[in-house]
Amino acid sequence: MPGLTAGGPGGSGQVDSTYGGEVGAPPAPRPRPRPGLTVRLRMTIAYGAAVFLTGAVLIYTAYLLFRWRLNHMQADVTRPQGCAAVTKADKLRYDYCQAVVNRQILSQIEKPLIIVLLVSAVVAVLVGYLLAGRFLRPLHRITSTARRVASRPDRALHARIDMEGPHDELVELAQTFDGMLDRLDHAFEGQRRFVGNASHELRTPLAINRTLLEVTLMDPEASEQTRQLCQTLLATNERSERMIEGLLLLAKADNEPTNREDIDLAEVAYRSATQCELEAAERNVAIRTSLQPAFVSGDGILIERIAMNLIQNALRHNVGAGGWVDVLTYDRSQDLPGHGLLVVANTGPEVPPYAVESLFEPFKRGTQHGGAAAKRDPKDKGVGLGLSIVRSVVRAHGGRVAAEPRPGGGLIVRVWLPVRA
């Protein structure tokens, strides 16, 4: 009878190894703006000072060059013939001789002035670049926070910029962005709290209904029609209880685990596969394992839920008799260094590539080839939350999950979890 076929953690098995492949706290009070100059005034003063200093250097350099040439003109300046004995009384001749001397002096200091101008331009560009980086540093901080929130909205909504400084344009932008994050954080937290509270409150009436139905079934005087009705209602009640448990776990899985411990992914996968062995035998599906020890960091119960949900999902969306489910673990992932890898693959109906991502949405069930809704298996006890819970738990642990259609039908799901430090 098909079942678990490849031993415990560390067992090699006969599985193809190509699968490896590649409640937040309230926000802290915002820093109060301190008096000071705005960004516009600081940039104006900084660039004005840079221009003033550059001009002052040029003027002073030109002054020094003229002064030096005038003090050394007797040694370096060649007077025209006939100018040695010219006096101021001969005005035209004297002016001509003086103009020749001035042209020689200007030609001698022209090259040094050009060099000083080029050096000053380079210094001005460098100073401007440094000043621009200094003024734009708060914008880089805002951009970094926005990028972090956009990449991990489930975990990074608690991030804040908390920019200090005078109440200028950049501080106003940072405070506006922090206010938006506050509202988003409260909205997401309120949604999770509502789901958790509503699910918790619904458990009591469902438990009462289950008790009443079981008591009615135990009554020897109950008619056969009443018994059939109670059994139908009991099955419906059981499915509602599973859905509520899934919603509670989904609300809990969105929060990052506070108590992390070292978990052997191979042991977790083996234990989950063993618990699913009876269901696999009922469905005539073989579970094949190839488990390498992989110690990851996280909550043991939630990580075990990942493996259990993936294996159960692979069993319940299989081809039936003759099908199989492969469960593999790797101590290091080639695609994502520093992460252990769990892979669950199965035979099953073909899944269109465009429909893979939607499988991780709550209450979304599998599809057949072409996108048509799959017929519900009478043995299927799922409520459409398995993969949603997997994604939430993986993200809360700082990992990553991805799925792709398997050639020939079925699905390959890979889960990367951070290894222990």
Protein Blocks (a to p, Z undefined) as FASTA:
>chain_A
ZZdfebpehiabjadfklnmpcdddddddddddddddfklmmmmmmmmmmmmmmmmmmmm
mmmmmmmmmmmmmmmpccdehilmpcfklmmlmmmmmmmmmmmmmmmmmmmmmmmmmmmm
mmmmmmmmmmmmmmmmmmmmmmmmmmmmmmmmmlmmmpcfkiacdddfklmmmmmmmmmm
mmmmmmmmmmmmmmmmmmmmmmmmmmmmmmmmmmmmmpmkbcfklmmmmmmmmmmmmmmm
mmmmmmmmmmmmmpccfbdcdddfklmmmmmmmmmmmmmmmnopacddddddddddddfk
lmmmmmmmmmmmmmmmcgbehiacdddddfbdfklghiacdddddddddddfklmmmmmp
ghiacddehhiacdddfklcbehlmmmmmmmmmmmnopacdddddehiacdddddddddZ
Z
